[in-house]
Amino acid sequence: MILKKINPIFNYLNTKQWLTVCLFVILWGISTLSYWKKYQWNPSSMVNFGHEFALQNEAETPENAILFKGEAGDLGAGYDGQIFYYFSRPLANLNLDWPKGFDESYRAPRIGYPLLIAIFGVFGKSFAIFGMYFWNISLILISYFFLRKLLNEETKPYAVLYLLSPFALGSYYVLVSDSVMVSLLIIAYYFYVKEKWIQFVLLSSLAILTKEPALFLLFPLGLLALLRMDWKRVIVVGSVLVIPVCWHLYLSFKFPNWRPGRLTDFILPFEGLISYSESIWRQLASGGSIKDLARLLSRLPLVILFFLGVFLPFTGKMQKGWEFRISFLLVMFMVGTAGYYHFWSVYENVSRMFTLSIPILLLLVNEDRQIRKQEYILMTLLILVFFLLKVLMISKQMNFQVGF
């Protein structure tokens, strides 16, 4: 078995935490520098400012920022990192004058990450960009050590998989919120286990406000407490909704057309997977270029990982860790119902949807050693290799300009 052959590597890294952290720094550092190199070593490049959005928000766009002009098939200029940056600027300026050009009903509820960025943003636009790097890097490192404290000695060696997750790295690579949400959630869960209720509620609330899939772990925890009739924990877990609900009530007042069910518009069961499969057959039938086919097939390992993930929670002893089984299946549900246009058509969009699956898998293995984990772990490691190859050898320079 391949996993047994690489287990000594996991065990060795577990005994040499300095080496594990160094490996993390090397992987994330290489990815960062390879990106900067394409764009005049400018750190603003990873924020992915789109020229059309920068023009609409010129006063809050950093001077000499890398502005992407957009190319055919990229769903518009720039990428989501700019959204969190621009939404942080009103908070840093102590107002709620939302940036122009973005859908408030979809973006404004996810105020957690912009709030963290704004802590640095009060010192200026460049500090806001620094904050985006700071929170992604520092939170995953901090949450890694919290996660290790939650795992038993047999499972602890696999924690390196969390730190070297290709999905967390992919989220950082475009400076979006997925790894930030997951990091906050893991730290919050640690406090839940240690019965530090105030810390748990505040961090969980922030995680939900960062991205809604935080509920995929919190909901099963509340369900478990309810079935055990542990009313104190039921109340504590239920309390994490107070702050997000208050924020949503404010948004319903601020934006009359806003509605909390906006995200359900993106739930399209298997439409993304089916459309992606059809796009492969069309490419093969048309005899297009090898590069286009390779770019299209880069998402195929994620399809395989999805089906492995659907199968995984039904292995082992079902009565053990069922709250984590539910959580894991909710992540797979999110992937399986993601549409093609907004998700499966872009590697980064669908890849980072798997970010939460890695810590949930580790927590499940911690409860049930008989869970069939090896295929999921090996495919994740293979995806990490593919991602690094993509970053270093395949990703091309996009059309850009420096400042206005």
Secondary structure, 3 states (H helix, E strand, C coil): CHHHHHHHHHHHHHHCHHHHHHHHHHHHHHHHHHHHHHCCCCHHHHHCEEHHHHHHCHHHCCCCCEEECCCCCCCCCCCCHHHHHHHHHHHHCCCCCCCCCCCHHHHCCCCHHHHHHHHHHCCCHHHHHHHHHHHHHHHHHHHHHHHHHHCCCCCHHHHHHHHCCHHHHHHHHCCCCHHHHHHHHHHHHHHHHCCCHHHHHHHHHHHHHHCHHHHHHHHHHHHHHHHCCCHHHHHHHHHCCHHHHHHHHHHHHHCCCCCHHHHHHHECCCHHHHHHHHHHHHHHHHCCCHHHHHHHHCCHHHHHHHHHHHHHHHCCCCCCCHHHHHHHHHHHHHHHCECHHHHHCCHHHHHHHHCCHHHHHHHHHHHCCCCCCHHHHHHHHHHHHHHHHHHHHHCCCCCEEECC
